[in-house]
Amino acid sequence: MPGGALRRARPLLIALVDFSRFQGGQMKQNRSHRKRTNQRQPIQNRTANHAANQTQGGEVAVPVAEAARMLGVDARTIRRMCAEGRLQSFVTPGGHRRVALADIESIQNGDADPKRSSNGHFPSPNVQQKKERLEELHLSIQEKKAQLVMQELEDQERQRTEQEEAYRRVEEQEARRMRREIEAERTCKDRERENAEAEARAMQARQEWEAEWLRSMLNQLPPDIPPEMRIEVADLLRQELPALYQKCAGHAEDLVEATLRVTVEKTLRPWSRTKETGRAADYAVNQLPLFAKGILGQPSEWELRAKEEALSAISALPDSATFAQMGAAAMAAGNRVAKEYEQEEARERAEREAEQARSRYEAEVEIHLAHVLQYLAELEVDPEGWDFEGETYEYSRRIRQEIKPKLMQEVPLDFIAGRRRVRELIDEWLANETHG
């Protein structure tokens, strides 16, 4: 039987058992009351009373509908009670049934005898005892059946309760298991969230630490460093900082600074070397004389040559050479270039002086050669002289060209000596021309 039906049937069965017990008690009370009554009244009196009850024509009677209203039942129940003898009634000449008011009031007051038969007579004591015994047995059987049913229902209820309890324990165990799993999952998520937050805080702290060191080292770079070199240094520092953070963060800041400085110096070494080389090359330029240098910021040829010689000398040095050694090599190269400049200047000065002397000599020779045409004219006028046949000018030009180199070798000559020498050279030329 399902649990719901069992719960609904349980009160009914309990009421049935209680009613059976109540009926048994009532029957025992009726028997004892009847015995006492029979002992007090003779049989003849009981029969006379019974006969008197059947002849009550003078009593008040009510219609069936009124009797049903008074007892709270319907008219069919009243007619059945009349037929069973529980109510006295009669039919009027008009065909209407009337019920004795006294019986109705007895039922209302609870004084009606339920053992009265349909004909209004009481049964004999033996029959009544047997009937009561049968009713007791019947009630006992019903009570036993009810008890068996109750026991079965209780067993079913207990089994159902045990099953429900087992189910409840299983559900509680499952609920506890689910709660443990949920709690474990929540704990795991909380732990993961805490780990993530810790990692985020550690990441933020590391980034701030790295940014601080990166900013500090970049601020210490030379101001004239090229932008591309600054970017290269920043990239190398970013690569170096994570490992340093794992090893030295918070307890070896001096080691971090030393390591980063070494990285920066190593990165800047080519640029620093180039810069030092340029500074050392300037020493070579400083060794040049003042006139070997350019003006208005434009380097002269000798300055470029001195720097080139200095750079070549510095490049021949080992990588471990100091700035002083590079400066000494540059100064030596500058001195060599300075000496070359002085030698070149001396040569050019000598050439200029020679050119100036040559110019002066040529001017002097030209002055002396100016007498060639005059001397040829004198020779042509002389009767024993020369006849140039009208080509005196042409002869003068030719003679000038021929005697000029010889005269250049003999200058300087004063005016008289030069004039005399020109006449001698003309006479020699004419003599050679005549023999030729």
Buried (B, 14 or more C-beta within 10 A) or exposed (E): EEEEEBEEBBEEBEEBBEBBEEBBEEBEEBBEEBEEEEEEEEEEEBEEEBEEBEEBEEEEBBBBEBBBBBBEEEBEBBBEBBEEBBBBBEEEEEEEBBBBBBBBEBBEEEEBEEEBEEEEBBEEEEEBBEEBEEEBEEBEEBBEBBBEBBEEBBEBBEEBEEEEEEEEEEEEEEEEEEEEEEEEEEEEEEEEEEEEEEEEEEEEEBEEBBEEBBEEBBEEBEEEBEEEBBEBBBEBBEEBBEEBBEEBBEEEEEEBBEBBEEBBEEBBEEBBBEBBBBEBBBBBBEBBEEEBBEEEEEEBEBBEBBBBBBBEBBEEBEEEBEEEBBBBBBBBBBBBBBEBBEEEBEEEEEEEEEEEEEEEBBEBBEBBBEBBBEBBBEBBEEEEEBEBEEEBEEBBEBBBEBBBEBBEEBBEBEEEEBBBBBBEBBEEBBEEEEEE
